Amino acid sequence: MPDQLLFAMEVTLNGLMAGVMYSLVALGFVLIFKASGIFNYAQGVLALFAALTLVGFQDGQVPFAHLINAVFKTNLSTFGWHLPAIVAILLTAAVMVLLAIIIEKFVLKHLVNQPPIILFMATIGMAYFLEGLGDIMWGADIKKLDVGLPQGISETVESVTDSIFGYGFFIDNLDIVATVVAALLVLSLTLFSQYTKYGRALRAVADDHQAALSVGISLRFIWVLVWSIAGIVALVAGIMWGTKSGVQFSLSLIALKALPVLMLGGFTSIPGAIVGGLIIGVGEKLFEFTIGPMIGGATENWFAYVLALVFLVFRPQGLFGEKIIERV
């Protein structure tokens, strides 16, 4: 088999793995959009906040230590313990649920039946607030996140592909774990959305807040539920991205990479978030591999957005999104 074809196959596999990482972030956006009909600008910051909180719990860091030290002239740093990863993850998940309750109580309940642009602006405010809160609580330094996930090149994949093709593919173990986790998340969320009472209520709320209220659906409960689930998904995304590149404030920018994924897959489709991520991941890797050298490289920075622009022109609802038909 020609070397170039083998290289292209390896690039495609790595693209699929990268696409799954994008999809993990996009899932949170889809959940919020399905429940409220708005784009949640704060989803990337939720992933950052979850990762910061997880590292803080693991390392036994004192929350707001910098603020306390500045006000009371103390020298607090840590409690002196190191929590097991599973305990820290459960505590962080509880924090994300608590955060969902606070967001509903102090923000969302006051915006019932408001235009989508108002809700969108509210999520922008929440994004900047949570980013500042994370800074004050846990500090702005780059943190290492280690919850025991395997990292490095998969020797199994390398040996199997070497025996088949005579060339070992280099695939990261963390990407393989992310793929399995994403598949389980999509399956669980799809079943929840389609076959449970609360999943159907969630879709009803997305269609019309007032109509949902009129048939006895608790809008406040649905918003707490969906923001809690989105917070858990953000925690999963934060774990994967934080393990891969460290927990730093640029982590919140992964939301920008999720935008093209949503435009391709559709803002209302959970499976579409995965398919859109895979298309973006494979597309940008193959484009960089084939066309990049001819035009100077660095095409991964803009390829996804150009592809999303094409979809906006020809299929604005995305591959799996619901086509909106308005009768006048």
N, C-alpha and C positions, 0 to 999 in steps of 0.2 A: 504494500500500500504506500502511495507517495507520502513523503514527509509532510508536505504542505497540508494534505488532507488530514493526517493525524493531528497536526498542530491545530487545525480548524476544529476538529472534534473535541480536543482538549479545551480550547477556548469556549466552545459552545457549552460544555459541561460547567465550566467556571462561570459562564454567563447565567446559566440556570440557577446556580447556587447564589450568585449575587442578586438575581431577581427575587429569590425567596426572601432575602434580607430586606429588600425594598417593600415586599408585600406585607411583611410583619408590621411595618409602620402604617401602610395603607389600610389595613384591616380596622384600625382604630377610627380612621376618618370615615370609613363606610358605616360603622356602627352608629356614630353620632349623627351622620347625615340621614340614615334611615329613621332615626327617632325624632329628629327635629327639622330636617330639610335644610340644614345649613352646613357649611364647611367649617370644621373646627380647627381654627388656626393654632390652637394650643396643643394639638396632639403631639407634635414633636417635643415640646417642652414637658409634657407629661412623661414621655419616655426618659428625658433627662432627669426630671425630678425623681422618678422612680429609681433610676440607677444611682443617683446621689444618695437617696435615702437607704437603699440596699447596702451600699458601701459603708455608710455611716453606722448602720446597725451592726454589720459584720465586724467592723473595727472598734466598736464600742465608743464611737466618737460622741462627745457631748454636743447636742444641738444648740445652736446659737452661741457657741463657745466664744467666738470673736466678739460678739456684742456684749456678752456678760463680762468678759475680761476688760473690755474698753470702759464699761460703765462702773464696775465694782473693783477695778484694779486687781483682779484675780489672775490666776495662771492655769485655768482649766483647759484640758485637752481631751482626755479619754477617761472612760470609767474603769479601764484596766482589764476589760474582758474582750474575748473574741468569740462571737456567736457562730455556731455552725451555719452553713449556707442555707439549709432547709428552713431553719428557724428564722433567719434574717429575711428570707423570701416571704414566708408567711406573715411576718410582722409588716413588711413593706406592702404586701397585698391588703392587709387591714388598713394601713395608712391611705392607700389609694381609694378604698371604699369610703373611709371617713372623709377624704377630700371630695369625693363625689357628693356626699351628703351636704357638705359645707357649700359647694358650688350651687347645688340646687336651692338650698335654703336662702343664700344671700344674693344670688344672681338670677338663676333661671326662673324661679317662681314669680319674680317681678316682671318677667318678659313674656308671659303667656300671651299668645295670639298677636305678638308684635311682628312687624315685617322681618323677613329673613336677614336683611342688611343690619338690623339692630342686633340680632343674635350674633351675627358674624363679627360685628364690632366688639361685642361683649367678649367673644373668644380671644380677640386680639388683646384686649385689656387683661384677660386672665393669663395669657401667655407671658406677657411682660411681668405681671405680678408674681407668677410662679417661678419665673427665672430669677427674679430678685430674691424671692423667699428661699429658693434653693441655695443661692449664694450666701445669704445671711445665716442659714441653718448649718450648712456643711462646708462652706469655704469654696473658693474659686480655683484651687489648685487641681492639677490633673491627678486622678485617682486610678489605681489599678483594681479591676474587678475580677475576682476569681471565685466562681461557685462550683468548681470541679468539672467544668465541661472540657472535653478533650479538645486539644488544639494541635496544630502542626499538620504536616502532610499525612494523609491516610495511606499507610503501608499496604492495607488490604486492596484498596482501589489500584494502587500503583502496581502491585504484584499481579492482580487479575488482568489488568489491561496490558501489562507487559507480556503475559503468557498468551494473550489473544492476538495482540497487534505487533508485538515485539517492541513496544514503546510504552513506558509507564506514564499514566496521566497523573498530574499533581493536583489533588483535590484536598482542600482543608477539612479536617475532621469537624471543626466548628460549623462549617457550612452544611455538612451532612446532618448534623444534629438540628440545625435551624430548619432544614427541609422537613425532617420528621415532625418537629414541633409545629411548623406552619400547617402541615397536612392535617394534624390532629385538631388544631385550632379551627381550621376551615370546616372540617367535618362537624365538629361540635357546634360551632356558631350557625352553620346551615341547618342542622337538625333543630336547634333551639328556635331559629327564626321561622322555620316552616311548620313545625309540628308541636309547638307548645302554646299554651294560652297567652303567656307573656310575650312570646315572639309575634303572635298575631296582633296583640295589643300594641306592640311597638310599631308595626306597620300602619296600624290605624292612626296612631298619634302623628306619624310622619305625614299622612295624607291630609288630616285636618284636625287641629288641636281642639277646636270648639265642638266638632262632631264627636270626637272621642270622649270629651267630657260629658256630652249629653247622653251617652249610652253607659255611663258609669265607670269609665276607665280613669284611673287615677293618674293624671298627667305627671304629678310630682313623683309618684313611685316609679313610673316608667323612666323618667329622666334620671333618677338616682340609680336605677338598675342599669341603664345603658351606659351611663358615665362610669359606673363601677366596673362593668365589663371592659369598656374602653381603657380604663385605668390598668386593669390586669393585662390586657393586650399590650399596653404601653410598657408595662413592667417586663413582659417577655421580650419585646423589642429592645428595651434598654439593656437587658441582660446580654442579649446576643451582640448588639453593637458595642456595648461597654466592654465586654470581654474581648472583642475583636480589635478595637482601637483605643481603649481606655475611656474612662468617664471624664469628659471635659465639656465645657459649655458649647462647643461647636457641635455637640451631639444633637442639639435641638434643630440643627439645620437639615437633619435627615428628612424633616417634613417636606422640604423643597423637592427632594428626590421622589417623594411619594406622589406629588402632583401629577406628573406624567402617567404614573401607574393608574391613578384614578381616572384620568381622562381616557385611557385606553380600555380599562376594564369596566368602567361605569361606576358612578358614585353610589349606586344603590345595590351593588352585587358583591356579596362576600366571595364567591368563587372567582368573580371578575377581578378582584384585587390580586389574587394569586396569578391568574392568567396574564393580567396586565404587567405584573412584576416580572414574570418569566420572559415576556416579549421584550420588555425594556432591557432586562439583564443580558439576554442573548444578543439582542440587536446592537447594543452599544459595544459589546465585546467583539462581535464579528465585524462591525463597521470599523472599529479601531484596528483590527487585525488585517482587514483587506484594503480599506481606503485610507486609513490613518497615515501610513508611511508616505503616501503620495501627496498629502496636503499638510504635512508637518506635524501630525499627531495631535494629541490632546482632544480628540473628538468626543470622548466620554463625557466631557463637561457640558456639551450642548446637544448631543445627538437625541437624548430622550425628549428634550423640549421641542425640537424640530418635528419629531415623530408625533408628539402630542398635538402640535399645531395642525398637522395634516389631518389627524382624526377630528379635531374641532371643526375643520372645514367640511369634511365629507360625512362624518358620523359623530355629531356632537354629544350624543348620549352614551358613547362608548360601545364596546362589543356586547356587553351584557346589561347595560343600563336600560331603564324603562323609557320608551319613547313617549314624550309628552305631547298630547293632542288637546288643543284648546278649541272648543266650539264657540262661535260667536253668532 
